[in-house]
Amino acid sequence: MPGVMMGIVLAGGKSRRAGVNKSLLKIGQKRLIERVVDVLAEIFEDVLIVTNTADEYRFLGRPMVADLIPGMGALGGIHTGLKCSSSHHSFFVACDMPFLRSGLLSHMVSEADGYDVVIPRASYGTRNIEGYQPLHAIYSRTCIPHIEALLEARRLRIIDFFHRVRVKEIPEDVVRQYDPYQCLFFNINVMSDVEKAEALWRKLEGRSGA
């Protein structure tokens, strides 16, 4: 297993489709970003937030950094996190995933030795790119020059540098062992997703201690 990792939350999006800062919306009694940070804190001693609106997140009491290259989407956020991380490997996650759980995350950490990217593959989840879940993944600092080449070319699809680094895929059959209700990769895009998340939260709460 690699050395100590940092958990990094990407909270730099503009939430155009939701129309509000979706990371501050509540599911149950907690804001989305609070839920994400709480899960990361179960695994990682250090949690960093990449955001361009730091004032909105000071209540979390976590260190924050702004995008080093603004306007580059999630790939730019990963670049910033890797450049600012105190560890060689870091786990990156979006700020709007209310059903994040530590089980799969811990499994991914255990698989990271010798790899530059550790990433789940699953056919579900609205952010999947060719089955990959790039905003629930581990990246190493070895990825930095390859990401910078994409940013310079303004090619912002995260997986476009994967062929240049060592990638460990977590196959769907393994993912499903940690995600029997297929909800880990659920994220909030529009306000109707909040209602869906609330309904799913109530359904799962009694079953899993959510």
C-alpha positions in Angstrom: 0.0 0.0 0.0 1.3 3.5 -0.8 2.0 6.0 1.9 -0.5 8.3 3.5 -3.0 9.7 1.0 -5.0 12.9 1.0 -8.7 13.1 0.3 -9.6 15.9 -2.1 -13.1 17.3 -2.8 -13.7 19.1 -6.1 -16.1 21.9 -5.4 -15.2 24.3 -8.2 -18.2 23.8 -10.5 -20.6 26.5 -11.3 -23.8 24.4 -10.8 -25.4 25.9 -13.9 -28.0 23.1 -14.3 -29.0 23.1 -10.6 -29.1 26.9 -10.5 -27.8 27.0 -6.9 -24.6 25.8 -5.2 -25.7 22.2 -5.1 -22.9 21.2 -2.6 -24.7 23.2 0.1 -28.1 21.5 -0.5 -29.2 19.2 2.3 -30.0 15.5 2.0 -31.4 14.5 5.3 -29.9 16.8 7.9 -26.5 17.4 6.3 -25.3 19.4 3.3 -24.0 17.4 0.4 -20.4 18.5 0.9 -20.6 17.8 4.6 -21.5 14.2 3.8 -18.6 13.9 1.4 -16.1 15.4 3.8 -17.3 13.2 6.7 -16.7 10.0 4.6 -13.3 11.1 3.5 -12.4 11.9 7.1 -13.0 8.3 8.0 -10.2 7.2 5.7 -7.8 10.2 5.4 -6.2 12.3 8.0 -6.0 15.3 5.6 -8.9 16.5 3.5 -8.5 19.3 1.0 -11.2 21.3 -0.8 -10.5 22.7 -4.3 -12.9 25.6 -4.7 -13.0 29.1 -6.2 -15.6 30.3 -3.6 -13.8 29.6 -0.3 -16.0 31.8 1.8 -18.9 29.3 1.3 -17.0 26.5 2.8 -15.2 28.0 5.8 -17.7 26.3 8.1 -16.1 23.0 7.2 -12.8 23.9 8.9 -10.8 22.3 6.1 -7.9 23.7 4.1 -8.9 25.1 0.7 -7.2 26.0 -2.6 -8.4 27.8 -5.7 -7.9 26.4 -9.2 -4.4 27.1 -10.4 -5.7 27.4 -14.0 -9.3 28.6 -13.8 -12.0 27.5 -16.2 -10.7 24.0 -16.9 -13.5 22.1 -15.2 -12.9 18.9 -13.3 -9.6 18.1 -15.0 -8.3 21.5 -13.8 -9.5 20.7 -10.3 -7.6 17.4 -10.3 -4.5 19.2 -11.6 -4.8 21.8 -8.8 -5.3 19.1 -6.1 -2.3 17.0 -7.2 -0.1 20.1 -7.3 -1.2 21.2 -3.8 -1.4 17.7 -2.2 1.1 16.7 0.5 1.0 13.1 -0.7 2.0 11.2 -3.9 -1.4 9.6 -4.3 -4.7 11.4 -3.6 -8.3 10.4 -3.8 -10.5 12.8 -5.7 -14.3 13.0 -5.4 -17.0 15.4 -6.5 -18.8 17.5 -3.9 -22.3 16.4 -4.9 -22.3 12.6 -4.2 -24.6 12.0 -1.2 -24.1 8.2 -1.1 -20.3 8.1 -1.0 -19.2 5.2 1.3 -15.9 4.2 2.8 -15.9 0.6 1.8 -15.1 0.9 -1.9 -12.8 3.8 -1.1 -10.8 1.7 1.3 -10.6 -1.1 -1.3 -9.3 1.4 -3.9 -6.6 2.6 -1.5 -5.4 -1.0 -0.9 -5.0 -1.4 -4.7 -3.0 1.8 -5.4 0.5 0.5 -4.9 2.3 0.5 -8.3 -0.4 2.5 -10.1 -1.0 6.1 -11.1 -4.7 5.9 -11.4 -7.1 3.6 -9.5 -10.6 4.0 -10.8 -14.0 2.1 -10.7 -15.7 0.9 -13.9 -19.5 0.7 -13.7 -22.2 1.0 -16.3 -24.3 3.1 -14.0 -23.8 6.7 -12.7 -24.3 9.8 -14.7 -20.7 10.8 -14.8 -19.3 7.6 -16.3 -17.1 8.0 -19.3 -16.7 4.8 -21.2 -17.7 3.1 -17.9 -15.1 4.9 -15.9 -16.0 7.0 -12.8 -13.3 9.7 -13.0 -14.6 11.8 -10.1 -14.4 8.9 -7.6 -10.8 7.9 -8.3 -7.2 7.9 -7.0 -4.6 9.9 -9.0 -0.8 10.2 -8.4 1.5 13.1 -9.0 2.9 11.2 -11.9 -0.2 12.2 -13.8 0.6 15.9 -13.5 2.6 16.4 -16.8 0.1 14.4 -18.8 -2.8 16.5 -17.4 -0.9 19.7 -18.1 -0.5 18.7 -21.7 -4.2 18.2 -22.0 -4.9 21.5 -20.3 -2.6 23.3 -22.6 -4.4 21.8 -25.6 -7.8 22.6 -23.9 -8.7 18.9 -24.0 -10.7 18.5 -20.8 -11.8 14.8 -20.9 -10.2 13.3 -17.9 -9.6 9.8 -19.3 -7.6 11.1 -22.3 -4.3 10.8 -20.5 -4.9 7.3 -19.1 -3.0 5.6 -21.9 0.1 7.3 -20.7 0.0 6.1 -17.1 -0.5 2.9 -15.1 -4.2 2.4 -14.5 -5.8 0.0 -12.1 -9.5 -0.6 -13.0 -11.8 -1.8 -10.3 -14.2 -4.0 -12.3 -18.0 -3.6 -12.0 -18.5 -7.0 -10.2 -16.2 -5.8 -7.4 -17.8 -2.4 -7.3 -21.2 -4.0 -6.9 -20.0 -5.8 -3.8 -19.6 -2.4 -2.1 -22.6 -0.9 -3.8 -25.6 -3.3 -3.9 -28.1 -0.5 -4.4 -26.1 1.1 -7.2 -26.1 4.5 -5.6 -22.5 5.3 -4.9 -22.0 7.3 -8.1 -25.3 9.1 -7.9 -24.8 12.9 -8.2 -26.9 16.0 -8.2 -27.2 17.8 -11.6 -30.7 19.4 -11.4 -33.1 20.1 -8.6 -35.2 17.1 -9.4 -32.2 15.0 -8.5 -32.4 16.4 -4.9 -35.9 14.9 -4.6 -34.7 11.5 -6.0 -31.8 11.6 -3.5 -34.1 12.4 -0.6 -36.3 9.5 -1.5 -33.4 7.1 -1.9 -31.9 8.4 1.4 -35.1 7.6 3.2 -35.2 4.1 1.6 -31.6 3.3 2.6 -31.5 4.9 6.0 -33.0 2.0 7.8 -31.0 -0.6 5.9 -27.5 0.7 6.0 -27.4 3.3 8.8 -27.1 6.0 6.2 
